[in-house]
Amino acid sequence: AQRVTQPEKLLSVFKGAPVELKCNYSYSGSPELFWYVQYSRQRLQLLLRHISRESIKGFTADLNKGETSFHLKKPFAQEEDSAMYYCALGGGATNKLIFGTGTLLAVQP
Amino acid sequence: SAVISQKPSRDICQRGTSLTIQCQVDSQVTMMFWYRQQPGQSLTLIATANQGSEATYESGFVIDKFPISRPNLTFSTLTVSNMSPEDSSIYLCSVGVEVGYGYTFGSGTRLTVV
């Protein structure tokens, strides 16, 4: 069965501090992993895909199959990064996406 | 990526009634899904809307309560039937070509049942 775990409900950091949002997954097949972000009063939007290995808004995430993790990182947090972040897992014939419980990132001035 | 129009954006309904939510996409998409996001919670997949056939429901969701239609590759509806206050939630449509590219989400329908 597919499962995504985000252990932190809330992560509060100061502006300029490094950020790491944790995500662990459980999946027997070849996983597709994503980070989605939801800013206040906006729709959910795709931030990163593991397959593209890109950096978006300064965020990066590396898939670690040994640790079954896909942590989201940013070296210097900005106030505009404050949002809800969801890790999502897809894969297999069903093509469905399963979401973690989300982490609220609060960047203090 | 696809542009999704979801209607209505919000509604307040009486218990025992039904509400149909529409999801219109500006391009043909292979995959279409319906999610629920209860207050303060994450997204829970309700079902996969299959074009031309019955939807595939996740555990805990049944067709009698959440009938879904998908007549073509750009449109789907989700009906929340015989509503109770526990159905108060945000309902989201999600679409994409294949999971590896990630999916796009609609703005959601905020449903309140009184």
Interface residues (C-beta under 8 A of the other chain):
Chain A: E32 F34 Y36 R43 L44 Q45 L46 R49 I51 Y86 G90 G91 T94 N95 K96 L97 I98 F99 G100 T101 G102
Chain B: S1 M31 F33 Q41 S42 L43 T44 L45 T48 T56 L92 S94 E98 V99 G100 Y101 G102 Y103 T104 F105 G106 S107 G108
